[in-house]
Amino acid sequence: MIVFGIIAVILILLIVIVSTILLIKLNKASQIRTIQTLYDILQSRSFKSNDIINVNKHLSFAISQDYSMLAMIENFNPNNPMEYNYQVVGTSFISAIEKKGSTILLTYLKQGEKFQIRIYPAKKTVVEFFYDVYKHANLKRIEKKYPNFEPTISSSCDWQSSYVWAFSAKNAEFAYYKTFDKQYYSKIDLKKEHFTIDTKYKYFEAPVMGIAQQLFIYENDFLDNLYQYMFDIIKQKCSVIVSNKLYYDSYNNIVYLSNGLTSLQSIILDEVEEVYYKENRLVFALYNSDKNINFMADYDLIQEFREFITTFNLRKIAQNFDYQTDKLLNATENTKFIVDYSRDRLVYCACLDSIARFSYIIIPYANLVSATVEKSGNKNFVRINTSDNETIDVTCKKYEVAQYIQAQIMTIIDQI
């Protein structure tokens, strides 16, 4: 009986062993049938990716749909699909990418230590893939730093993303992240800054770390999109002076200039020392800066801007000017004589199309003593004498204008 019991136990053990081997073989066969491609590997790992980049026949990568995870698959052979190496790196742990010859070095952190993945050969598609991976990793860092910032477009200054640029069309905010040396984040409102966008010459200037400088852009379409987004925002929020050419933000005291096609320039008037009108451009000299802003413009836009500055200056002295009763007289091309009935005063303005050179004199009616028309060579002027023993000469382009101003003053004197 004991012998038969031992034999029964041995038979049971053999049946279990054989069954286990058969199950393992069946399971392996099933896995082999399931895993036929790299996509099958990712699917078996619940890794959702839009694309796979094949570096060489032994090495492939995939980025997750949310750009948070980078998967690396090595030595996959469809003929022996169970033998491969699989590794996942969180993109937030990638600290740098660099290209040395035909090799890309990807550096990442793991448990406080630095590791590198050598990627060869660095074909164009591979280079662009890893640029995109690292840019998005840094873009997530910007979003983490500024939770309310919603990037609409983004780029880097170069392939290794030394700086990452991001723009939010929602509020015209421009954020950037310096990735090398000492890391640095910042966010600025482009509606309140000097900037230059020129898509024709691929030029973009904006303040970075407090200094206005040219910002290099790696992605070609970033500047075109930035131009369009900013121009649309300006058109919606600013007063139209000349459609598609000249806009004014009265709240921030900023002028926007454009050729309507490729260039867009902001001018913060409070920071402008003087404006100069050249044959084919406007030149703005800034306070505390040796650098001028040059904006190429045609004759019509230059004249429109000159008229805008003239009106801008007049507002400084006549916020509530009554255009129905008060008189604005063009003494010369760049001077005006104002009879301000609403405030009982005369105002003589010079250099109206200027900023630094703009000046004016106010003469209360009560101070007027006399006014005479004078002529010296080709110059016509009205000489005004006041009770303060001041003599003010108002130069006039035409003798008839001088006569008209003199008549207006004498009428006021007779009524005092």
ZABA-758063 format. One record per residue (C-alpha): residue number from 1; residue in one letter; chain; z, y, x. Coordinates in steps of 0.5 Angstrom, whole numbers. Layout:
N
   seq   type   mol       w       v       u
   NUM      a     A       Z       Y       X
...
***
This chain:
416
   seq   type   mol       w       v       u
     1      m     A       0       0       0
     2      i     A       2       5       6
     3      v     A      -5       3       9
     4      f     A      -9       5       3
     5      g     A      -5      11       2
     6      i     A      -7      14       9
     7      i     A     -14      12       8
     8      a     A     -14      16       1
     9      v     A     -11      22       4
    10      i     A     -16      22      10
    11      l     A     -22      21       5
    12      i     A     -19      27       1
    13      l     A     -18      31       8
    14      l     A     -26      30       9
    15      i     A     -28      32       3
    16      v     A     -24      38       3
    17      i     A     -27      40      10
    18      v     A     -34      38       8
    19      s     A     -34      42       2
    20      t     A     -31      48       6
    21      i     A     -37      47      11
    22      l     A     -42      47       5
    23      l     A     -39      53       2
    24      i     A     -39      57       9
    25      k     A     -46      55      10
    26      l     A     -48      57       3
    27      n     A     -44      64       3
    28      k     A     -48      65      10
    29      a     A     -54      63       7
    30      s     A     -53      68       1
    31      q     A     -51      73       6
    32      i     A     -58      72      10
    33      r     A     -62      72       3
    34      t     A     -58      79       1
    35      i     A     -58      83       8
    36      q     A     -66      83      10
    37      t     A     -66      91      12
    38      l     A     -62      96      14
    39      y     A     -61      99       7
    40      d     A     -58      92       5
    41      i     A     -53      93      11
    42      l     A     -51     100       8
    43      q     A     -51      98       1
    44      s     A     -46      92       3
    45      r     A     -41      97       6
    46      s     A     -42     102       0
    47      f     A     -45     107       4
    48      k     A     -49     112       0
    49      s     A     -55     115       5
    50      n     A     -62     118       3
    51      d     A     -65     116      10
    52      i     A     -64     112      16
    53      i     A     -67     114      23
    54      n     A     -69     109      28
    55      v     A     -68     111      35
    56      n     A     -71     105      38
    57      k     A     -71      98      36
    58      h     A     -64      96      37
    59      l     A     -61     103      35
    60      s     A     -61     106      28
    61      f     A     -57     112      24
    62      a     A     -56     114      17
    63      i     A     -52     120      14
    64      s     A     -48     119       8
    65      q     A     -51     124       2
    66      d     A     -45     129       3
    67      y     A     -46     129      10
    68      s     A     -39     127      11
    69      m     A     -40     120      15
    70      l     A     -45     118      20
    71      a     A     -46     110      21
    72      m     A     -49     107      27
    73      i     A     -52     100      27
    74      e     A     -54      97      33
    75      n     A     -58      90      35
    76      f     A     -60      89      28
    77      n     A     -65      83      28
    78      p     A     -68      81      21
    79      n     A     -69      74      24
    80      n     A     -62      73      25
    81      p     A     -59      79      20
    82      m     A     -51      77      21
    83      e     A     -51      79      28
    84      y     A     -51      86      29
    85      n     A     -46      92      31
    86      y     A     -44      97      25
    87      q     A     -39     103      27
    88      v     A     -38     109      22
    89      v     A     -36     116      25
    90      g     A     -33     122      21
    91      t     A     -38     128      22
    92      s     A     -31     132      22
    93      f     A     -29     129      28
    94      i     A     -36     130      32
    95      s     A     -35     136      37
    96      a     A     -41     137      40
    97      i     A     -48     135      41
    98      e     A     -53     136      47
    99      k     A     -59     134      50
   100      k     A     -61     132      57
   101      g     A     -68     130      58
   102      s     A     -70     125      53
   103      t     A     -63     123      52
   104      i     A     -58     126      46
   105      l     A     -50     126      48
   106      l     A     -46     126      41
   107      t     A     -39     127      43
   108      y     A     -33     125      38
   109      l     A     -26     125      37
   110      k     A     -22     118      35
   111      q     A     -15     118      36
   112      g     A     -14     124      40
   113      e     A     -19     121      45
   114      k     A     -26     123      47
   115      f     A     -32     118      46
   116      q     A     -40     119      47
   117      i     A     -46     116      44
   118      r     A     -52     116      48
   119      i     A     -58     116      44
   120      y     A     -65     115      47
   121      p     A     -70     116      47
   122      a     A     -70     123      44
   123      k     A     -76     124      39
   124      k     A     -77     130      35
   125      t     A     -75     126      29
   126      v     A     -69     124      32
   127      v     A     -67     131      35
   128      e     A     -68     134      28
   129      f     A     -64     129      25
   130      f     A     -58     130      29
   131      y     A     -59     138      29
   132      d     A     -58     137      21
   133      v     A     -52     132      22
   134      y     A     -48     137      27
   135      k     A     -50     143      23
   136      h     A     -47     141      16
   137      a     A     -41     138      20
   138      n     A     -40     145      22
   139      l     A     -42     148      15
   140      k     A     -36     144      12
   141      r     A     -32     147      17
   142      i     A     -34     154      15
   143      e     A     -33     152       7
   144      k     A     -26     149       9
   145      k     A     -24     156      13
   146      y     A     -27     160       7
   147      p     A     -26     156       0
   148      n     A     -29     161      -4
   149      f     A     -35     162       0
   150      e     A     -41     158      -3
   151      p     A     -47     158       2
   152      t     A     -54     158      -1
   153      i     A     -58     158       6
   154      s     A     -56     156      13
   155      s     A     -58     155      20
   156      s     A     -56     155      27
   157      c     A     -58     160      33
   158      d     A     -60     154      37
   159      w     A     -61     146      37
   160      q     A     -54     145      39
   161      s     A     -51     150      34
   162      s     A     -47     154      39
   163      y     A     -47     159      32
   164      v     A     -48     157      25
   165      w     A     -50     162      20
   166      a     A     -49     161      13
   167      f     A     -51     166       7
   168      s     A     -48     166       0
   169      a     A     -53     169      -5
   170      k     A     -47     170     -10
   171      n     A     -44     175      -7
   172      a     A     -48     177      -1
   173      e     A     -43     174       4
   174      f     A     -45     172      11
   175      a     A     -41     167      15
   176      y     A     -41     165      22
   177      y     A     -38     160      26
   178      k     A     -38     160      34
   179      t     A     -37     152      36
   180      f     A     -37     153      43
   181      d     A     -31     155      48
   182      k     A     -26     159      44
   183      q     A     -28     157      37
   184      y     A     -29     163      32
   185      y     A     -30     164      25
   186      s     A     -32     170      21
   187      k     A     -34     173      14
   188      i     A     -38     179      13
   189      d     A     -40     183       7
   190      l     A     -48     185       8
   191      k     A     -48     190       3
   192      k     A     -43     194       7
   193      e     A     -46     193      14
   194      h     A     -52     195      18
   195      f     A     -57     190      19
   196      t     A     -64     189      20
   197      i     A     -69     184      18
   198      d     A     -76     183      20
   199      t     A     -79     177      18
   200      k     A     -86     179      21
   201      y     A     -83     179      28
   202      k     A     -77     174      27
   203      y     A     -72     179      28
   204      f     A     -65     179      25
   205      e     A     -59     184      27
   206      a     A     -52     184      24
   207      p     A     -45     185      27
   208      v     A     -42     179      30
   209      m     A     -35     179      33
   210      g     A     -35     187      31
   211      i     A     -42     188      35
   212      a     A     -49     189      32
   213      q     A     -53     184      36
   214      q     A     -60     180      35
   215      l     A     -58     173      32
   216      f     A     -63     168      34
   217      i     A     -65     163      28
   218      y     A     -67     156      29
   219      e     A     -70     154      22
   220      n     A     -76     158      21
   221      d     A     -75     159      13
   222      f     A     -68     162      14
   223      l     A     -70     169      15
   224      d     A     -75     169      10
   225      n     A     -70     167       5
   226      l     A     -65     171       7
   227      y     A     -70     177       6
   228      q     A     -71     175      -1
   229      y     A     -64     174      -3
   230      m     A     -62     181       0
   231      f     A     -68     185      -3
   232      d     A     -66     182     -10
   233      i     A     -59     183      -9
   234      i     A     -61     191      -7
   235      k     A     -66     191     -13
   236      q     A     -60     189     -18
   237      k     A     -55     193     -15
   238      c     A     -57     200     -12
   239      s     A     -61     206     -15
   240      v     A     -68     206     -14
   241      i     A     -71     212     -10
   242      v     A     -78     209      -9
   243      s     A     -79     202     -12
   244      n     A     -80     197      -7
   245      k     A     -79     202      -1
   246      l     A     -72     206      -2
   247      y     A     -66     204      -5
   248      y     A     -59     208      -5
   249      d     A     -52     205      -6
   250      s     A     -48     211      -8
   251      y     A     -41     207      -8
   252      n     A     -42     205      -1
   253      n     A     -46     211       1
   254      i     A     -52     206       4
   255      v     A     -59     207       4
   256      y     A     -64     201       4
   257      l     A     -71     202       7
   258      s     A     -76     197       6
   259      n     A     -84     196       7
   260      g     A     -84     192       1
   261      l     A     -86     186       5
   262      t     A     -83     184      11
   263      s     A     -78     189      13
   264      l     A     -71     191      10
   265      q     A     -66     196      14
   266      s     A     -59     198      11
   267      i     A     -57     205      14
   268      i     A     -49     207      13
   269      l     A     -50     214      12
   270      d     A     -43     216      14
   271      e     A     -44     213      21
   272      v     A     -51     216      22
   273      e     A     -50     223      26
   274      e     A     -57     225      25
   275      v     A     -64     223      23
   276      y     A     -71     224      26
   277      y     A     -78     224      23
   278      k     A     -83     222      27
   279      e     A     -90     221      26
   280      n     A     -90     213      24
   281      r     A     -82     212      24
   282      l     A     -75     214      22
   283      v     A     -70     214      27
   284      f     A     -63     214      26
   285      a     A     -58     216      31
   286      l     A     -51     213      30
   287      y     A     -44     216      32
   288      n     A     -41     213      38
   289      s     A     -47     209      40
   290      d     A     -53     210      45
   291      k     A     -57     205      41
   292      n     A     -62     208      35
   293      i     A     -64     205      29
   294      n     A     -72     205      29
   295      f     A     -75     204      22
   296      m     A     -83     204      22
   297      a     A     -85     208      16
   298      d     A     -92     211      13
   299      y     A     -92     218      12
   300      d     A     -91     217       4
   301      l     A     -84     214       5
   302      i     A     -82     219      11
   303      q     A     -83     224       6
   304      e     A     -79     221       0
   305      f     A     -74     220       5
   306      r     A     -74     227       7
   307      e     A     -73     229       0
   308      f     A     -68     224      -1
   309      i     A     -64     227       5
   310      t     A     -65     234       2
   311      t     A     -62     232      -5
   312      f     A     -56     228      -2
   313      n     A     -54     235       2
   314      l     A     -55     239      -4
   315      r     A     -50     234      -8
   316      k     A     -45     236      -3
   317      i     A     -45     243      -5
   318      a     A     -47     243     -12
   319      q     A     -44     236     -15
   320      n     A     -45     239     -22
   321      f     A     -51     244     -21
   322      d     A     -54     246     -28
   323      y     A     -61     245     -27
   324      q     A     -63     249     -33
   325      t     A     -59     256     -32
   326      d     A     -58     256     -24
   327      k     A     -64     257     -19
   328      l     A     -66     253     -13
   329      l     A     -71     257      -9
   330      n     A     -75     254      -3
   331      a     A     -74     260       2
   332      t     A     -78     256       7
   333      e     A     -80     249       8
   334      n     A     -73     247      10
   335      t     A     -68     252       7
   336      k     A     -66     253       0
   337      f     A     -63     259      -3
   338      i     A     -59     258      -9
   339      v     A     -57     263     -15
   340      d     A     -51     259     -18
   341      y     A     -49     262     -24
   342      s     A     -44     257     -26
   343      r     A     -40     259     -20
   344      d     A     -41     266     -19
   345      r     A     -44     265     -12
   346      l     A     -50     265      -8
   347      v     A     -51     259      -3
   348      y     A     -56     259       3
   349      c     A     -58     252       6
   350      a     A     -61     251      12
   351      c     A     -64     244      15
   352      l     A     -63     241       9
   353      d     A     -67     235      11
   354      s     A     -62     234      17
   355      i     A     -55     231      17
   356      a     A     -52     234      23
   357      r     A     -56     240      23
   358      f     A     -55     241      16
   359      s     A     -51     248      14
   360      y     A     -50     253       9
   361      i     A     -47     259       7
   362      i     A     -43     261       1
   363      i     A     -43     268      -2
   364      p     A     -39     270      -8
   365      y     A     -42     275     -13
   366      a     A     -36     279     -12
   367      n     A     -37     280      -4
   368      l     A     -44     283      -5
   369      v     A     -46     290      -3
   370      s     A     -53     290      -2
   371      a     A     -60     287      -1
   372      t     A     -66     289       2
   373      v     A     -73     286       4
   374      e     A     -75     286      11
   375      k     A     -81     284      15
   376      s     A     -81     283      23
   377      g     A     -88     281      25
   378      n     A     -90     275      21
   379      k     A     -83     274      19
   380      n     A     -80     276      12
   381      f     A     -73     276      10
   382      v     A     -68     278       5
   383      r     A     -62     282       9
   384      i     A     -56     281       5
   385      n     A     -50     286       6
   386      t     A     -43     284       4
   387      s     A     -36     287       3
   388      d     A     -33     283       9
   389      n     A     -38     287      14
   390      e     A     -43     281      14
   391      t     A     -50     281      15
   392      i     A     -54     275      13
   393      d     A     -61     274      14
   394      v     A     -65     269       9
   395      t     A     -72     268      12
   396      c     A     -77     267       7
   397      k     A     -84     263       8
   398      k     A     -87     268       3
   399      y     A     -86     276       2
   400      e     A     -86     275      -6
   401      v     A     -81     270      -5
   402      a     A     -76     275      -1
   403      q     A     -78     280      -7
   404      y     A     -76     275     -12
   405      i     A     -69     273      -8
   406      q     A     -68     281      -7
   407      a     A     -69     282     -15
   408      q     A     -64     277     -17
   409      i     A     -59     279     -12
   410      m     A     -59     287     -14
   411      t     A     -59     284     -22
   412      i     A     -52     281     -20
   413      i     A     -50     287     -16
   414      d     A     -51     292     -22
   415      q     A     -47     287     -27
   416      i     A     -41     287     -23
***
